[in-house]
Amino acid sequence: MDEKKTRGVFAATLTPMKTDLSIDHEALARHCRWLLKNGCDGIVLFGTTGEANSLTVAERKEIIDMLLEGNPFAERLIVGTGCCAVGDTVDLTRHAQRYPVAGVLTLPPFYYKNVSDDGLFAAFDAVVQGVGAADLRIYLYHFPKMSGVPFSLNLIERFLKSYGNTFAGVKDSSGDFENMKAMIKAFPGFRVFAGTEAYLLDILRIGGAGCISATTNATGSLASEIFRRWESDDMSEAQARLTSVRKAFEAFPFIPGLKTMMARWTENDAWLNMRPPFLPLTREGSADLQERLNALHFRPNL
Amino acid sequence: MDEKKTRGVFAATLTPMKTDLSIDHEALARHCRWLLKNGCDGIVLFGTTGEANSLTVAERKEIIDMLLEGNPFAERLIVGTGCCAVGDTVDLTRHAQRYPVAGVLTLPPFYYKNVSDDGLFAAFDAVVQGVGAADLRIYLYHFPKMSGVPFSLNLIERFLKSYGNTFAGVKDSSGDFENMKAMIKAFPGFRVFAGTEAYLLDILRIGGAGCISATTNATGSLASEIFRRWESDDMSEAQARLTSVRKAFEAFPFIPGLKTMMARWTENDAWLNMRPPFLPLTREGSADLQERLNALHFRPNL
């Protein structure tokens, strides 16, 4: 694992499924290869957008094996492993650690709300001890609106004091740029990824690591151009365009929106397969999103 | 399964654990027997209070087997089976259905928020089809503050229209008595349990089924007296006392509060074993709760 590589534009990959909603392993590997070819520096497997929380632990372990055995790009993958039950988080994280992955992206135990920092520390302590790997690199998944369980700055400080770079960074999906700023300022070396490419240029300018995003499943090449050139060129126009595309997707739930557009772009309806509680966009929604993206002349090179 | 019995006072049982936080199956069976002896009409296994969401699916299946094999009170149990992944919910529900349980208490898939009623219907449709048992009785677990995913009246109506009494009732932990009222009024025969015994008398008076509560782990005998006598006697004083005890517990997180008090009452510190993100009450918190309960002269007959 070359840690220097863990920065830039990451896509939280979609999970292609068959008609019976079982995993289409081949299509997933194909999509991941395309994401990297389309400009992404890395991939998060099992993020929110990957329908990770609609997959059983056994399914996730099988996907890890199918995708990572003999995979030359394992080190460009961060694997989502955070479950409600710490026992499941340990199990999945150990499984991911069989491969030379860049790290794991870990939600806090997210069913119980209003829990104390002491309790969250104990949960992550149990994960670190349970995994027991010196090369474990945890990226905290801070997504208060979805998980209902935020990571406070005090808690992150405590993780870093106790475990150093085992706590390698964070994906901040709060949408709160002030929080990203505060983490970058407080914790040198801690990699702060914005949860949306709308903040890509902004976060790079203040020392952030990049972005990990749902919509970079489609916008990877636009985002990657900004990441490659932001230090030498004025990328504000490119960022404005990228942000507009992101905003178009934000008008719809991400998983249905992205899968629906993938189906349109590839003319392959298998992309419409998704697990409840998600359903494909309605015909109207789908046409609306297509129109918004057409108006921006946006279409990825699939 | 005698469905008429599924009413009254249910406790969402605590889950006793050993020092290494593995399940203490014997202590759990003992506690369940005591709950029934202490006045509870039934038990919810794997509710929020049971730390269900800190247990793996495999652990829950083992607990079901250990507790229910040859168990004469299986029909007084409702088993919590709602997971984030529908696949897990089906797996657990099928497992519970091996025994003559009264029903299952099922959270919606609770990671993804702001999902549509269509999506939630599809999720429960997949559960009903996946379990495929004519005697399946689902109690919906409506707990918006914890799950972040409420059940609307429209959705419940759709469940009932499509599947009749497979959708047998609801545990309403919203704290919103108007919502309980509305369900009782709209859906005759649908069993509405209040999520707190503070509403026990109120909900019985309007045709509700009873309560399913965390704190009836301690208050079962008080609550059961109200349930047995409310039609013939004035139970408003008993209800006021019961509500006061409930309120004392509400000043603390339920799992730490209840386990800490069980440890004090039984003089058995094994009750202090709980999984992160929960930790025992501090010494001060513990003394404070004890004082509040002492002031009410409350102590269960353990």
Contacts between the chains, C-beta under 8 A, distances in Angstrom:
chain1	res1	chain2	res2	distance
A	48	B	111	7.8
A	48	B	112	7.6
A	53	B	84	4.3
A	53	B	85	6.7
A	53	B	109	7.5
A	53	B	111	3.6
A	53	B	112	6.6
A	54	B	84	6.9
A	54	B	85	5.2
A	54	B	86	6.7
A	54	B	87	8.0
A	54	B	109	6.7
A	54	B	111	7.9
A	54	B	112	7.7
A	55	B	85	5.8
A	55	B	87	7.5
A	56	B	57	7.5
A	56	B	85	5.1
A	56	B	87	4.6
A	56	B	88	5.3
A	56	B	91	7.5
A	57	B	56	7.5
A	57	B	57	7.5
A	59	B	85	7.9
A	59	B	87	7.0
A	84	B	53	4.3
A	84	B	54	6.8
A	84	B	84	7.1
A	85	B	53	6.7
A	85	B	54	5.2
A	85	B	55	5.8
A	85	B	56	5.1
A	85	B	59	7.9
A	86	B	54	6.7
A	86	B	275	6.6
A	86	B	276	6.2
A	87	B	54	8.0
A	87	B	55	7.5
A	87	B	56	4.6
A	87	B	59	7.0
A	88	B	56	5.3
A	91	B	56	7.5
A	108	B	277	7.2
A	109	B	53	7.5
A	109	B	54	6.7
A	109	B	276	7.1
A	109	B	277	5.2
A	110	B	111	6.9
A	111	B	48	7.8
A	111	B	53	3.6
A	111	B	54	7.9
A	111	B	110	6.9
A	111	B	146	6.7
A	111	B	147	7.7
A	112	B	48	7.6
A	112	B	53	6.6
A	112	B	54	7.7
A	112	B	146	7.1
A	112	B	277	5.8
A	112	B	278	7.1
A	113	B	145	6.8
A	113	B	146	5.8
A	114	B	253	7.4
A	115	B	253	7.6
A	115	B	277	4.0
A	115	B	278	7.0
A	116	B	277	7.4
A	116	B	279	7.0
A	118	B	279	5.8
A	119	B	276	5.4
A	119	B	277	3.6
A	119	B	278	5.8
A	119	B	279	5.3
A	120	B	276	7.5
A	120	B	277	5.4
A	122	B	276	3.7
A	122	B	277	6.9
A	122	B	279	6.2
A	123	B	276	3.9
A	123	B	277	4.9
A	125	B	276	7.7
A	126	B	276	5.9
A	145	B	113	6.9
A	146	B	111	6.7
A	146	B	112	7.1
A	146	B	113	5.8
A	147	B	111	7.7
A	148	B	148	5.8
A	149	B	277	7.9
A	253	B	114	7.4
A	253	B	115	7.6
A	275	B	85	8.0
A	275	B	86	6.6
A	276	B	86	6.1
A	276	B	109	7.1
A	276	B	119	5.4
A	276	B	120	7.5
A	276	B	122	3.7
A	276	B	123	3.8
A	276	B	125	7.7
A	276	B	126	5.8
A	277	B	108	7.2
A	277	B	109	5.2
A	277	B	112	5.8
A	277	B	115	4.0
A	277	B	116	7.4
A	277	B	119	3.6
A	277	B	120	5.4
A	277	B	122	6.9
A	277	B	123	4.9
A	277	B	149	7.9
A	278	B	112	7.1
A	278	B	115	7.0
A	278	B	119	5.7
A	279	B	116	7.0
A	279	B	118	5.7
A	279	B	119	5.3
A	279	B	122	6.2
